[in-house]
């Protein structure tokens, strides 16, 4: 069960992931990625990372990608299939990001601050 503050954090995380996926400039993408990182650190600090798991089924591929990448740290059995599906999807940024995320995670080089 998530707390009301966790629910609002999930909504903020989702919004930032959508903004990242639709960013038209590097500056906008970087700002959204920083917001996602700040929120993920807060989820981890509270021990509430599992609040992100419903986002693995989000209709937005950017949201699924971010949530799955973070979920590799605490629920890889749920995250890997999502990333594999994105990695085998249509060519584009989501496919490349998912492939690279899986490659780095499998090599033990993926770390979240």
PyMOL commands that set and color helices and strands:
alter all, ss='L'
color gray80, all
select helices_A, chain A and resi 4-22+26-46+49-57+61-71+76-87+93-106
alter helices_A, ss='H'
color red, helices_A
deselect
rebuild
show_as cartoon
